[in-house]
């Protein structure tokens, strides 16, 4: 019987064999393991990892859906170029950022943030209802608590920014939440390592206050300033 639970096969892949194989192969693809060698057949993968053909087939199907693989009749399965990868997929983002750190990739993430988050903050100032404003207030309160050592600074910062995306009322912006969360997680670690501190409370407070005051222009400028500070640090690292 083909089971996705760990029955002793697939050592090292965890309890969910399909996702374990997906994660393992995804990391290999993103780090270039198949740049000079062909991608294995399903039979070879099953043999190498000690899993059933159905587990292998499902993992390959998921990697194909993420744009990392393509299957062609009589040509087998091959790795797609980076331009074909779904960079909005949470797994692909994580694999990209878990490989060797790239300041260029971080800059690209923040360029996209600069196009999304200031606009979302302006929309939030116009459209946020009481519940959405309360979530922004709660996110900022968590950041204040983190500054006192009473909460996790990284999680609190991310919660604040995601609350603003939700408050925008634009469902398209909400589709960027995984991307923004991943970019933030990496950016915050990067900036904290450089400046030796947690998030700038005053800068984030300015965003919150502008949204609560229903001032779209000020909210947009305040959010742009936060991302601009990150971009300045990245530029300094590139120059250095």
N, C-alpha and C positions, 0 to 999 in steps of 0.2 A: 504494500500500500504506500502510495506517495503521500508523505506528510510534510507540512511546513514546519512542524515542531522538531526539535533536536532529538533524534533517536539514536545518537551515537555516531552518526555520520556527520560530515561537514564540520570537523573539528575546527574551532576558532571562529566559526561564523555566527555563533550565538544561537539563541533559541529559535528565532525566526530565520530559517535557512535562506529563504528567498531574499529577504532584505539584507541578510548578512552577506550573501553572494553579490547582490547589487552594490552594496557599499564597498566591498573589496574590489570588485572590477571597476567601479566608477573611479575610485582613488587611483587605480593602476592606469586607467585611460588618461585621466587628467594630469598625472605626473609623467606621462610619456613612456610608459612601459611597453607600448606596442608601436612605437614610432619606427622601429627597424625590424620588427617581427610581426607576422600575420596574427590577427586576432584568432584565438582558438575556436574550434568547432564546438557545438553543444556536447558532442560525445567526449571530446578532450576535456572540456570544463567539468563535466560530470565526473570523469575519472580523476582529474587533478584535485577536485575539492570534495570528493566522496559524497556527492549528492545525486538525487534522482534527475532524470532527464526533464521531468516536468518542472522541477525547481529551477534548473538551468534555463529552460525555455522561457519561464516567466521573468527571470532576472534579465535575460537578454531583451525580452520584449519591453521591459520597463526602461532599460538603457536606450533602446531605440526610440521610445516615446520622448525621452529627454534630449534627443538629438545627438547622442554620443556615438551611436552605431547605426549602420544601415545594412540591410540584407537584400541581396540581389540574386535572382535565380542563376544557378550554375557558377556564381562568383563567391558565394558564401557571405559571411558577415565581416564587415570591416569598420574601422574607426573613422568617424567623420571629422572634418577640420573644425577648428574652434569656432569659426563663423557659423556653423550649423548647430552648435550647442544651445540649449535653452538656458540662457543665463539668468532667467527669472525663476528657475526651478531651485527650491531650497537646497536640495542635495548637491546640485551642480555648483551652486554658490559656495557651499561649505567645502566641497572638495577643492575648488579653486583656491580658497583662502587657507586651506590646511597644507597646501604645498608650499614651497619656498616663498617667503614673504616678498611681495612686490609692491614698492612704493607707487609704481605706475598703475597697477590695478587698484590700489587704494584711491589714487587720484581720480580714476575713472568712476569708481563708486560715488565719490563725493561730487563729481560733476553732475551725475544723475540726481543725487540728493538736492543739489542746488537748483535743479530744474523743477523738482517736485515739491519739496517741503515748504519753501517760502510761499508758493501758490496755495498749498494746503492750509497754511496758517492764515492767509488772507481770507480764504473761503470759510474757515472756522470762525473767524471774527464776524462774518456775515451770517452764517447759517447755523452755528452750534446751538442746540437746545440745552435745557437745564441739565439733563443727564450727561451730555457730552462735555459741558463745561465742568461738571463735577468730576469727571474722569481726568480732565486736564489738571484740575486743582489737586486731585488725589495723586497724580503722577508727580507733580511738583512737590507735594508734601513728602512723598517718598524720597525725592532727591534731597530735601532738607534733612530728613531723618538719616539718610546715608552720609550726609556731610557731618552728622554727629556720631557716626559709627553705628547707627541703629538699623540700617538696611543695606542691601547690596547696591553700590553705586551704579554698576553697569546695568543691572536689571531695572533700577529706578529710572535711569536716563532713557532707556529704550521704551519703558512704559509711557513716559511723558511724550516722546515723539510719536509713538503709535496712537496715543489718545488724540493727538492733533490730526493725524491722518483720518481717523474715524470721524472726528468732529467736522471735517470738511464737508461731509455729506455726499461726497463724490465717490461712487462705488469703484470707479476706475483707479482713483488714488489708493483705495484700500487694497487693490490687487498688488500694489508695490510693498505691502507690509513686510513680507519675508525679505525682500531685497533691502529695504531700509533697515530692518532689524539686524541683518547680517552686516551691512555696511557700517552701521553704528557700532556694533560689537567690535569690529576690527578697528574702526577709527578711534573709538574711545580708548582701547588698549594702546593704540599707537600714540595718541596725544598724551595720555597719562604717563607713558614711559618717557616722553620728551620733556613735558613740563612738570612732571612729578606731582600732579594733583588730580582731583576728581573734576567733574564738570563745573563750569563757571555758573554758579547759581544766579548771579545778577543778570547774566545774559539770558538765561532760560526764564528767569522771573519777568524780564522785559517782554518776552513773547507771550507769556501767560497773561500779564496785565493788559497787553494790547488786545488780545483776543477777548478777554472779559469786558474790556471797554468798548468793544465793537468797532475797533479801528483797524480795518484791513491793511491800509498802507503801512502803518506802524508795525503790525504783526509780521507782514511780509519782510520789511526791512530788518526787524529784530532776528527773525529766523535766518535770513541771508547772512547776517553778521556772524552768527554762530558757525555756519558752514564755511564762511569766508576765513575765519580764524584757523579752521582745520586745513583749508587749502594753503594758507600762508605757511603753516608748519610743514606741510608736505613739500612746498616749493623750497623751503630752507633745507630740508633733508636732501632734496635732489641736487641743490646747488653745492651742498657740503660734501 
